[in-house]
């Protein structure tokens, strides 16, 4: 049947069809699908993990809408439908100018259709891809609006869990809206994810979420900070690519990315991307600071609340453990042990050992005093045959009857104080140093020979602190389950700093091979060692 030149037809088991027809009664030139008798699909405008998004026209209210199809897709599960229902319920409960509105959720045949506000513009990721890094004031203005949406969501007890550039929609006049609450959770919700499954986009996910902990409002702040980094730098904070596990590992273990001091948003980013969720600024304070930067005011320089020493350290890369003869510090990708990057406190663990040795400055001063004493003795008693003997100067060319002082007249002053130097070297017997170095190399080799086949044993080879920082045994064994073999070579040990460096060849369970440089910080434990950190 036709009305106004439009064919309305119903097809059993399918959606209603609309097609334009001519007065000559020809076949329709174009076919449209109509959902629930009112939403006419026009074209596909997006595609995500949960479904396809179309631009549609609401025939009843005469407006454009975006409509997401859930179902009838390969791999679609009941969880996807539950997420659509959740997104409709949660987002509809947030009536806010910077949140994409949800209008309806309808079921048509075997599919659910989520009807949303259509934002006439593009996403932040598309904007950055087209224009490059944004000026900081513009980026701050856009992100302030997204932060305002998070403030409202938090008041409603909702955690978004997937804040990222592609979920921030921007109109032509830079009005921003936060969308895609598909994996959001309210405080009363139960989890819809599979056991061990992490939801969210890897490059923007918070470290605690990457470690398997529940997402909180503070996790959204981290993700917003990662989005700010992307907007200002033009690239994601972490280059995940196809290696999702490796990306998650870097998020947990590497220092958070930082902007240079010249950026107005650098201090703020430091407060947002702090590994400890308790140290991050709340979304409301972040929003206010972004507004301040966007207006051209000087940014607030305050570090995260609490533990100022830790906050200061978080603003700069963590330095390697100090060592008198430093070994090369490799880039930590992917490190040999599953754990967090070295904590500053861990970097200082070798210090108690160094306190047993005199500093090099004291050693040089002691040698200088001995030389001066010998020289003074020679000047005061040049003709006394016994004085050179007691002073150790050995400078008499003819009167001395002992062969050893006359054989090495210039080196004697430095050899006599060897008894003074002895306590300052570690350890004095040559075989002791060699034994410690050999034991350290053996420890590292044994560790990697067992780590892929017996992670329980190797997990016990970490200090309790490093075990906790590694995310516990679950995260540790989960990482090493992706590695088929780890073969170290060129293992070098420094007994003074208890550090080892090495080259290691990895073979993943998928057959991929990589070669990395590694470094382990050891501590003494009884007659052996434990791993306290890595770099």
Phi and psi in degrees as a GROMACS rama.xvg file:
@    title "Ramachandran Plot"
@    xaxis  label "Phi"
@    yaxis  label "Psi"
@TYPE xy
-116.083  144.101  UNK-2
-137.926  116.967  UNK-3
65.0558  33.139  UNK-4
78.1177  10.5153  UNK-5
-117.57  131.269  UNK-6
-88.889  124.052  UNK-7
-108.417  121.219  UNK-8
-139.814  151.827  UNK-9
-118.593  135.691  UNK-10
-117.214  123.562  UNK-11
-54.2759  132.168  UNK-12
77.8254  0.0853961  UNK-13
-129.491  -177.556  UNK-14
-86.2994  165.094  UNK-15
-64.9416  145.73  UNK-16
-112.079  143.362  UNK-17
-125.215  137.884  UNK-18
-149.702  142.083  UNK-19
-75.7012  135.204  UNK-20
-126.325  153.358  UNK-21
-91.7298  170.844  UNK-22
-67.6389  -14.9672  UNK-23
-85.3246  -0.859164  UNK-24
77.0993  24.0169  UNK-25
-71.9145  171.322  UNK-26
-66.9046  153.913  UNK-27
-57.1625  136.805  UNK-28
-80.5637  -27.3055  UNK-29
-142.199  138.536  UNK-30
-111.907  135.707  UNK-31
-121.826  150.131  UNK-32
-97.696  139.229  UNK-33
-119.131  125.371  UNK-34
-101.562  131.95  UNK-35
55.7404  26.5809  UNK-36
73.2612  7.64939  UNK-37
-145.163  -22.5515  UNK-38
-102.601  106.864  UNK-39
-93.2273  117.097  UNK-40
-72.1404  138.48  UNK-41
-111.368  -54.9232  UNK-42
-160.555  159.481  UNK-43
-76.917  133.084  UNK-44
-123.184  -3.00494  UNK-45
-171.366  161.009  UNK-46
-150.361  129.419  UNK-47
-134.066  -172.202  UNK-48
-66.9518  -26.3998  UNK-49
-97.6832  -13.2664  UNK-50
166.368  179.914  UNK-51
-101.142  139.471  UNK-52
-108.37  130.352  UNK-53
-116.046  151.284  UNK-54
-82.2336  132.5  UNK-55
-138.185  165.535  UNK-56
-118.464  125.705  UNK-57
-80.8415  104.229  UNK-58
-67.0025  -26.7249  UNK-59
-76.33  -44.8071  UNK-60
-103.572  1.18481  UNK-61
54.225  60.1229  UNK-62
-147.431  157.36  UNK-63
-84.3275  141.338  UNK-64
-137.666  162.531  UNK-65
-104.852  136.929  UNK-66
-132.778  126.354  UNK-67
-104.09  128.599  UNK-68
-92.2725  128.95  UNK-69
-119.492  121.995  UNK-70
111.47  166.974  UNK-71
56.7654  28.8542  UNK-72
-119.731  146.412  UNK-73
-56.8779  130.977  UNK-74
83.2608  -0.210659  UNK-75
-67.1585  137.393  UNK-76
-124.318  172.754  UNK-77
-63.9937  -24.675  UNK-78
-62.6549  -36.5211  UNK-79
-63.3685  -41.1927  UNK-80
-65.0106  -41.6736  UNK-81
-62.4957  -36.606  UNK-82
-65.4585  -39.5151  UNK-83
-62.4409  -43.4756  UNK-84
-64.2442  -39.2765  UNK-85
-63.9656  -45.6824  UNK-86
-59.2419  -43.1535  UNK-87
-62.7976  -44.217  UNK-88
-68.1489  -46.6726  UNK-89
-71.2363  -50.1856  UNK-90
-65.8334  -35.0046  UNK-91
-65.5228  -23.0185  UNK-92
-82.5428  -4.30078  UNK-93
-112.097  97.6271  UNK-94
-91.5277  96.8871  UNK-95
-147.017  141.788  UNK-96
-65.7754  -16.4136  UNK-97
-110.849  22.3287  UNK-98
-123.37  132.08  UNK-99
-62.9378  123.249  UNK-100
-75.3488  145.96  UNK-101
-106.719  124.929  UNK-102
-97.5595  -37.0604  UNK-103
-163.502  157.556  UNK-104
-136.075  112.263  UNK-105
-121.537  152.82  UNK-106
-111.433  128.031  UNK-107
-131.197  113.239  UNK-108
57.198  -120.679  UNK-109
-95.2189  6.65316  UNK-110
-119.249  151.402  UNK-111
-103.32  144.214  UNK-112
-125.274  121.003  UNK-113
-96.9347  115.276  UNK-114
-96.894  122.313  UNK-115
-128.084  165.706  UNK-116
-63.1213  134.674  UNK-117
-92.7039  119.755  UNK-118
-93.5866  115.988  UNK-119
-81.387  89.0894  UNK-120
179.031  -142.295  UNK-121
-145.239  168.594  UNK-122
-80.5007  164.771  UNK-123
-62.7562  -36.8617  UNK-124
-64.665  -39.1558  UNK-125
-67.4756  -37.454  UNK-126
-64.0875  -45.6973  UNK-127
-67.4202  -38.549  UNK-128
-62.8332  -34.5116  UNK-129
-82.4736  -37.2702  UNK-130
-111.08  -8.78342  UNK-131
82.8917  -171.682  UNK-132
-53.6662  137.369  UNK-133
-86.2142  148.798  UNK-134
-56.2052  143.279  UNK-135
-62.1202  -37.1144  UNK-136
-66.6177  -36.8676  UNK-137
-69.5621  -43.9412  UNK-138
-61.0571  -41.4365  UNK-139
-64.4382  -38.6111  UNK-140
-64.7162  -40.9212  UNK-141
-68.2685  -46.7893  UNK-142
-69.7392  -26.7646  UNK-143
-62.4436  -35.8565  UNK-144
-68.9396  -40.7329  UNK-145
-65.1595  -38.6405  UNK-146
-63.6554  -36.9768  UNK-147
-62.9053  -37.3689  UNK-148
-64.7581  -39.1545  UNK-149
-67.0506  -35.833  UNK-150
-59.7028  -44.7394  UNK-151
-66.5882  -40.1509  UNK-152
-63.2818  -41.6532  UNK-153
-64.27  -37.869  UNK-154
-62.2764  -30.5982  UNK-155
-86.2243  3.60546  UNK-156
75.318  28.4704  UNK-157
-115.151  133.092  UNK-158
-106.677  124.179  UNK-159
-68.6867  -50.1212  UNK-160
74.7598  0.657331  UNK-161
-147.212  45.8213  UNK-162
-73.9119  124.618  UNK-163
-163.474  165.868  UNK-164
-58.2157  -35.0413  UNK-165
-77.0572  -5.65448  UNK-166
-106.56  9.24541  UNK-167
-111.971  114.632  UNK-168
-99.1959  135.47  UNK-169
-127.055  130.203  UNK-170
-83.6259  178.173  UNK-171
-63.1995  -25.1806  UNK-172
-101.269  24.2684  UNK-173
64.2439  29.234  UNK-174
-83.3397  122.839  UNK-175
-105.41  145.91  UNK-176
-136.563  134.022  UNK-177
-90.4573  127.485  UNK-178
-127.439  -170.699  UNK-179
57.6275  72.2137  UNK-180
-90.9292  26.9935  UNK-181
-62.7524  -30.1361  UNK-182
-112.85  13.699  UNK-183
-66.731  158.281  UNK-184
-137.555  141.407  UNK-185
-96.9273  167.207  UNK-186
-64.2157  -20.5048  UNK-187
-95.9028  -2.67139  UNK-188
-79.3536  153.785  UNK-189
-98.8393  157.007  UNK-190
-69.3163  143.915  UNK-191
-107.714  0.213136  UNK-192
-88.9539  156.395  UNK-193
-71.0676  158.667  UNK-194
-59.4408  128.438  UNK-195
81.6113  -4.01557  UNK-196
-85.8558  133.748  UNK-197
-103.5  126.768  UNK-198
-98.8732  149.79  UNK-199
117.602  171.928  UNK-200
-93.8258  124.313  UNK-201
-53.185  -41.9753  UNK-202
-66.7426  -17.931  UNK-203
-119.226  5.76817  UNK-204
-80.7406  146.886  UNK-205
-75.6682  151.809  UNK-206
-57.6992  -40.1001  UNK-207
-66.7993  -33.0047  UNK-208
-72.1006  -39.5383  UNK-209
-63.3262  -24.9125  UNK-210
-86.3652  -1.61125  UNK-211
100.003  5.00847  UNK-212
-85.9985  156.583  UNK-213
-64.3888  147.58  UNK-214
-76.9647  146.185  UNK-215
-130.173  -179.8  UNK-216
-60.035  -32.399  UNK-217
-65.6637  -30.2607  UNK-218
-66.1692  -37.983  UNK-219
-63.7635  -34.6873  UNK-220
-65.6375  -42.5567  UNK-221
-57.999  -48.4884  UNK-222
-61.7475  -36.8117  UNK-223
-66.2949  -37.3038  UNK-224
-64.0244  -41.6827  UNK-225
-63.1282  -35.429  UNK-226
-68.0382  -38.8967  UNK-227
-61.8686  -42.4932  UNK-228
-57.6575  -46.0522  UNK-229
-60.8535  -43.256  UNK-230
-65.2112  -37.6528  UNK-231
-84.5528  -37.8036  UNK-232
-90.6728  -24.1025  UNK-233
89.0647  -0.618033  UNK-234
-138.344  155.807  UNK-235
-63.3268  156.253  UNK-236
-67.4888  -25.9326  UNK-237
-131.834  131.995  UNK-238
-88.8769  92.2241  UNK-239
-82.056  -46.9597  UNK-240
60.1924  -137.779  UNK-241
-87.2124  -11.2339  UNK-242
-91.752  77.7906  UNK-243
-65.2107  -44.1746  UNK-244
-61.9061  -42.9013  UNK-245
-62.7801  -38.4118  UNK-246
-64.5612  -44.2028  UNK-247
-63.1751  -37.4018  UNK-248
-62.829  -42.5009  UNK-249
-66.2191  -37.4324  UNK-250
-61.8763  -39.6447  UNK-251
-75.2733  -37.3986  UNK-252
-101.513  -35.2779  UNK-253
-76.2882  159.375  UNK-254
-65.1055  144.144  UNK-255
-59.1418  145.739  UNK-256
-64.7666  147.701  UNK-257
-131.777  148.791  UNK-258
-88.3356  156.554  UNK-259
-67.5715  161.333  UNK-260
-63.0857  -20.0825  UNK-261
-71.9985  -14.2634  UNK-262
-80.7152  134.815  UNK-263
-65.3119  -28.0486  UNK-264
-90.2356  0.605243  UNK-265
-60.7521  -49.0292  UNK-266
-60.7478  -38.8407  UNK-267
-65.9426  -43.4017  UNK-268
-59.1723  -35.9677  UNK-269
-62.1337  -35.8739  UNK-270
-77.8047  -21.6994  UNK-271
-87.3966  -39.8208  UNK-272
-104.041  64.0051  UNK-273
-104.277  134.475  UNK-274
-62.7962  -35.277  UNK-275
-79.3767  114.124  UNK-276
-58.0305  -30.3506  UNK-277
-67.7058  -20.2887  UNK-278
-90.7277  -8.95712  UNK-279
-77.1339  148.048  UNK-280
-67.2132  147.26  UNK-281
-70.573  160.8  UNK-282
-59.533  -35.1192  UNK-283
-64.4722  -42.772  UNK-284
-69.3915  -37.5512  UNK-285
-61.1126  -44.5448  UNK-286
-58.3361  -46.0645  UNK-287
-63.8169  -39.0994  UNK-288
-69.2346  -38.9999  UNK-289
-62.6465  -40.564  UNK-290
-62.8497  -38.606  UNK-291
-63.7787  -44.2794  UNK-292
-65.605  -41.5078  UNK-293
-62.6751  -30.4361  UNK-294
-83.637  -3.83354  UNK-295
93.9675  2.52333  UNK-296
-74.7376  156.875  UNK-297
-65.6606  134.484  UNK-298
-68.0637  150.771  UNK-299
-70.6269  136.289  UNK-300
-97.9093  4.91792  UNK-301
-65.5734  133.344  UNK-302
-78.9742  169.975  UNK-303
-55.7265  148.592  UNK-304
-65.4378  145.634  UNK-305
79.4962  153.722  UNK-306
36.5947  68.8615  UNK-307
-60.1323  -32.2576  UNK-308
-63.7269  -42.2838  UNK-309
-67.9662  -37.3728  UNK-310
-64.8131  -38.0121  UNK-311
-65.505  -41.6437  UNK-312
-64.3299  -35.3924  UNK-313
-65.346  -18.1249  UNK-314
-82.1969  -12.1469  UNK-315
-130.014  154.767  UNK-316
-59.2836  144.292  UNK-317
-71.7459  124.743  UNK-318
-75.2502  157.197  UNK-319
-69.6082  160.412  UNK-320
-61.0251  135.091  UNK-321
-67.6425  142.71  UNK-322
-150.265  140.864  UNK-323
-58.7529  -36.5414  UNK-324
-123.596  80.6358  UNK-325
-63.2956  135.751  UNK-326
-86.9862  159.104  UNK-327
-58.5043  133.438  UNK-328
-95.1371  110.875  UNK-329
-79.0599  166.54  UNK-330
-75.4066  125.926  UNK-331
-79.9751  72.1186  UNK-332
-139.602  125.951  UNK-333
-76.5177  136.596  UNK-334
-68.1458  164.142  UNK-335
-74.7863  -24.4868  UNK-336
-116.628  146.843  UNK-337
-84.3001  105.636  UNK-338
-174.831  177.749  UNK-339
-78.5468  161.491  UNK-340
-61.0594  154.94  UNK-341
-54.6534  127.797  UNK-342
-76.2782  147.483  UNK-343
-54.8733  -34.2928  UNK-344
-65.6132  -35.6291  UNK-345
-69.7493  -34.5028  UNK-346
-60.309  -23.2172  UNK-347
-94.9529  1.13918  UNK-348
-59.6729  -33.2508  UNK-349
-71.5778  -10.4601  UNK-350
-58.3177  -41.2724  UNK-351
-55.8213  -33.9927  UNK-352
-68.0478  -39.7027  UNK-353
-66.9365  -21.9373  UNK-354
-69.4216  -16.1107  UNK-355
-82.2727  -7.0655  UNK-356
-117.326  142.459  UNK-357
-68.4544  142.029  UNK-358
-61.7105  158.645  UNK-359
-61.3441  -32.6489  UNK-360
-63.1262  -40.928  UNK-361
-66.453  -37.9913  UNK-362
-62.7565  -44.6894  UNK-363
-63.2377  -39.4402  UNK-364
-64.7468  -39.7776  UNK-365
-63.4961  -43.2773  UNK-366
-63.1024  -39.7822  UNK-367
-63.772  -40.1965  UNK-368
-64.0465  -39.4546  UNK-369
-64.2073  -43.3039  UNK-370
-62.6178  -43.4137  UNK-371
-63.8206  -39.3748  UNK-372
-63.1118  -42.149  UNK-373
-64.8604  -42.2427  UNK-374
-64.42  -40.8853  UNK-375
-63.2417  -39.9161  UNK-376
-63.2723  -39.5212  UNK-377
-66.4433  -38.6653  UNK-378
-71.3287  -37.8255  UNK-379
-77.4736  -36.5514  UNK-380
-128.147  64.9343  UNK-381
-70.3692  -25.1411  UNK-382
-103.17  2.69891  UNK-383
-88.1075  114.2  UNK-384
-68.1603  -18.7129  UNK-385
-94.0848  -22.3091  UNK-386
-64.6345  -43.8833  UNK-387
-58.9929  -32.4415  UNK-388
-63.2209  -45.3233  UNK-389
-76.1545  -29.2257  UNK-390
-84.4455  -19.5108  UNK-391
81.0594  12.1064  UNK-392
-75.2702  -37.9762  UNK-393
59.5904  38.7025  UNK-394
-100.859  -1.97493  UNK-395
-75.9047  124.649  UNK-396
-80.8993  -24.282  UNK-397
-132.867  -25.855  UNK-398
-84.8797  -19.7728  UNK-399
-73.7038  134.845  UNK-400
-96.5133  -8.66801  UNK-401
-89.9351  129.714  UNK-402
-69.9448  -35.0294  UNK-403
-64.1909  -42.2402  UNK-404
-66.564  -34.4534  UNK-405
-76.6403  -20.689  UNK-406
-73.1906  -36.383  UNK-407
-129.982  72.8563  UNK-408
-68.0315  -28.9998  UNK-409
-88.6621  -22.7861  UNK-410
-98.2867  -11.0261  UNK-411
-56.5312  -42.3675  UNK-412
-59.0919  -30.7908  UNK-413
-84.7228  -21.9734  UNK-414
-82.8135  -33.6656  UNK-415
-61.2079  -40.7921  UNK-416
-75.1152  9.08768  UNK-417
-59.3555  -29.4042  UNK-418
-67.0354  -29.8692  UNK-419
-73.0876  -36.5688  UNK-420
-72.5529  -24.0183  UNK-421
-55.374  -42.5693  UNK-422
-69.1487  -17.5765  UNK-423
-88.2828  -7.65056  UNK-424
-100.704  154.661  UNK-425
-129.367  128.227  UNK-426
-76.9379  169.417  UNK-427
-68.3244  -48.1479  UNK-428
-66.1286  136.353  UNK-429
-60.8417  -38.2426  UNK-430
-69.5996  -23.2261  UNK-431
-67.6045  -44.8829  UNK-432
-62.2967  -46.8712  UNK-433
-61.1309  -38.1925  UNK-434
-65.493  -42.0544  UNK-435
-64.9469  -44.4384  UNK-436
-61.5357  -43.269  UNK-437
-64.7752  -40.3207  UNK-438
-65.0792  -37.7028  UNK-439
-65.129  -43.8989  UNK-440
-63.4814  -41.8364  UNK-441
-63.6193  -40.2725  UNK-442
-60.166  -46.3503  UNK-443
-65.7768  -43.6284  UNK-444
-62.2  -43.1298  UNK-445
-63.8648  -38.6137  UNK-446
-58.3096  -49.8165  UNK-447
-74.1648  -22.007  UNK-448
-72.8109  -19.3885  UNK-449
-109.432  -17.325  UNK-450
-62.4802  -33.0538  UNK-451
-85.5413  -24.2671  UNK-452
-101.422  -26.2989  UNK-453
-139.729  68.1448  UNK-454
-63.39  -24.6224  UNK-455
-63.2985  -41.9234  UNK-456
-66.5194  -45.6576  UNK-457
-71.6607  -28.6173  UNK-458
-63.2891  -34.0807  UNK-459
-71.23  -10.5903  UNK-460
-87.849  3.54835  UNK-461
-99.5346  152.269  UNK-462
-67.1036  154.776  UNK-463
-55.4167  -37.1892  UNK-464
-64.8189  -42.103  UNK-465
-71.7775  -30.9242  UNK-466
-61.5313  -43.9624  UNK-467
-65.8444  -41.6151  UNK-468
-69.1953  -20.8049  UNK-469
-78.5199  -0.704913  UNK-470
87.693  13.2179  UNK-471
84.3186  176.034  UNK-472
-65.5803  -33.0777  UNK-473
-60.4267  -48.8903  UNK-474
-67.7221  -38.721  UNK-475
-63.1631  -52.5323  UNK-476
-68.4213  -30.7229  UNK-477
-62.0716  -40.4927  UNK-478
-66.9092  -49.1214  UNK-479
-70.8031  -16.2284  UNK-480
-68.9224  -15.3102  UNK-481
-89.5799  -3.57916  UNK-482
-108.815  125.36  UNK-483
-77.8489  -43.3352  UNK-484
-153.155  151.833  UNK-485
-136.791  109.814  UNK-486
-115.786  109.674  UNK-487
-83.9307  153.655  UNK-488
-149.559  165.77  UNK-489
52.1171  45.7434  UNK-490
-75.2591  125.467  UNK-491
-121.718  141.616  UNK-492
-126.925  141.19  UNK-493
-118.461  100.533  UNK-494
-62.4503  -26.5198  UNK-495
-68.2931  -41.5145  UNK-496
-101.815  -3.59966  UNK-497
55.6383  41.9924  UNK-498
-115.328  148.424  UNK-499
-127.121  142.748  UNK-500
-124.265  155.06  UNK-501
-165.602  165.288  UNK-502
-107.998  135.656  UNK-503
-131.652  136.548  UNK-504
-103.338  119.032  UNK-505
-101.744  141.799  UNK-506
-126.445  118.096  UNK-507
-81.3364  167.055  UNK-508
-66.3229  -18.7223  UNK-509
-87.1026  -0.948332  UNK-510
96.0195  -1.00627  UNK-511
-77.0105  140.265  UNK-512
-116.218  137.674  UNK-513
-140.353  153.451  UNK-514
-122.968  128.062  UNK-515
-129.77  162.542  UNK-516
-100.416  139.042  UNK-517
-133.921  163.578  UNK-518
-150.106  132.631  UNK-519
-121.738  139.897  UNK-520
-101.339  120.888  UNK-521
-103.855  159.729  UNK-522
-132.542  152.042  UNK-523
-76.3763  139.465  UNK-524
-140.333  101.437  UNK-525
62.2115  -125.093  UNK-526
-92.5968  3.95069  UNK-527
-128.688  -148.917  UNK-528
-137.497  163.465  UNK-529
-132.804  155.749  UNK-530
-89.8093  122.468  UNK-531
-104.097  -13.5437  UNK-532
177.365  177.91  UNK-533
-147.276  169.02  UNK-534
